[in-house]
Amino acid sequence: RSRRGESVLLLEAGDAVGGVVQTEVCDGFTLEWGASSLPSTAQHVAQLVSDLPDAPRLVAADAAADKQYLMTASGLQVVPRSPPAFLRSDLLPASARARFLAEFTRPARRADTPTGRRETLHAFVTRRFGPHVAETFLRPFTNGIYGAAPERLGAADAFPVLAAMEARYGGVFRGLMRRARSGKRAVQLVEGGMQRLPEAVATALGTRVRLESPVARVDAGSTARRPAVVLSGGERLEAREIELAVPAPAQAALLRAAAPEVADGLASVQYVPMLVLALGWKRTAGPVLPPAFGFLATRAGQLRILGATFRSCLDASLAPPDTSLVNVYVGGSEDPGALDLADEEVVRIACRDLGYALGAKPQPTFSAIRRWPEAIPLFSPGHRGRMAALQARLDEDRIRLSGSHITGVAIDRCVSPQAPLDAPLP
């Protein structure tokens, strides 16, 4: 917005910008408690970095980061990255590979029909590719991205690109083949940590950022009146437009007086809990990490953890010399009680499961834990339509909703620019 010449004031309730994007350096380990990497296709982040005067560099992760594993009953197996690789993969029996190939012949269903809007992601993938693909590949990936079972996610809500492929090309297989021809994706890191991005934005805004300025409520605008925010100390600030870039429960509280029905809709958004464990060990006192981004756990893998990211494989400088650093993820919609576990029990479970997956149990010299009771919004069937309807009711009030429950959970979507509301100024 500032790039468009608009006057911007950023109000932050805490003492630092960034929200859940948090980087911490502890005992020589660079820890990421939220998003930790970006795909090379993150064009909005790339544009933001090019526009900021003191932006951090986007650096390519080690080439090994292009590989991802699944933890199965047979151990770690490489995830196929293209339709031909899927058809050659031993992860699927011959009958399932034939069913995958037969997706070419499956009729398309429009996502904007009532049936399409209600279809779960699990039902969508089962309909297109069969149950083996849904269980072997889809479930671990939705647990890894959304922390949620695919039965709880809407196909057009959680993975709109798949629904779009079916609508545009008549099938997902065709869309995946076109995507594969468009070029190989790579993993990128933010030099110095992901938190450097919001910090660079705050630096560029300078005095237009006010920390420790919690907002108590939002007053709606109209064609004759500007909207306003009222701070907890009583200060009232009018604006041409207000954007609420906070989670849905906080938006509901802020809008309770101005738009109670919208507040009710926001309060109904469910979130998935997640626990992030950073674990470090001397390479001589634990398993050798295979060169890869990490692994996701399947049900057949018999692990409690959802998966792990091999941070020191992405960039050796993220850990002290001769040390391994791994992020382990526990919880999600199928294991919400994990957040109540004691720290020692979390470390024990993680070491047990990593030992099972990697062939040797780590002897950690470092551990740190971050619990997120409301980590990821649940994109249940119809979620995007419900959020769009809530936004439409706020347009005349000059209030815009933002946040991962609106844009999607990817960092690139969260920073994508939005056009200003069209209502005339008073």
C-alpha angles and dihedrals in degrees: 000000000000088000088058090057096257121142107245132195117186116202115197121186094203134057095259137039125239106069109214091356097099131160123189131181113209129167090344094309120119106217128197116198097181130017110000106180145017135219117244087244092067093119097166092054090047090052091048091051092050091051098048117089095215102027124155118246122257106229129191116249119231112291088246088072089077089074122081129184136210119213105225136165086273094052130253114352128181116253111237111239102200138037092256090051090051090054091052096043121115088211088086127053117238092260091054092048089052089049089050091053091047089065084091089071099044115111117244124245122205114241092211093065119096090253092048093049091053097044115115121224090245091054091047095053092041090051093048102035110010135252097290093062091045093054101034099044112008101052097053091045095051089047088051097047104030102015086232140111113254091238088068096050129080115235095222091039106048098030107019090163090069093050089047091052091053091049097044103037102023092246144032095240091061091049092049091051091052090048091051090053091052092073143280119292121225134194120251132194130201110242108244093015138298093280088069088076098063090037090056090051090051091049090052091051093047112174090009087081118080116190124200090026106131117189118227100192145344123235115211122239131216140190087286102034134051119232118247143197121222115209122219089254091057100258112143120209122189121206141179088239135359124213118196107207096176133103120285096258091054091047089051091053093048093049099041095105099035100043112009096174091051088047090054090053092050092046089057093062109111125217132205120231119230137182120205119201122191110203127186131184141166110264089232091056102050147022122314108244114235111236101265145103089260139267141279123216123238123203088251089058091070095218127139094209116083093222145294140250117220096221097176090052090057092052124355091208090069089077134039116269116290090010132117123219123196133176112215122197123210133173126029129151093312096049109031092151091069090087090065093059118111116251092248091054092049091053091047093052092046094050091047093050094042089050090052092048099040101036097244132061115242120236099211122212092182136036136165131173135204121189120205110189090184101029106146131017115241110241095206121178109298094012097129092048091051092050091048090052091051091049091050089057090054099046095091089048089057091236121134126198119219137163134098093295087062105034100028129260099277115104090227091059092046092057097041110124121250127206115244118260112270100226112121119255120253 
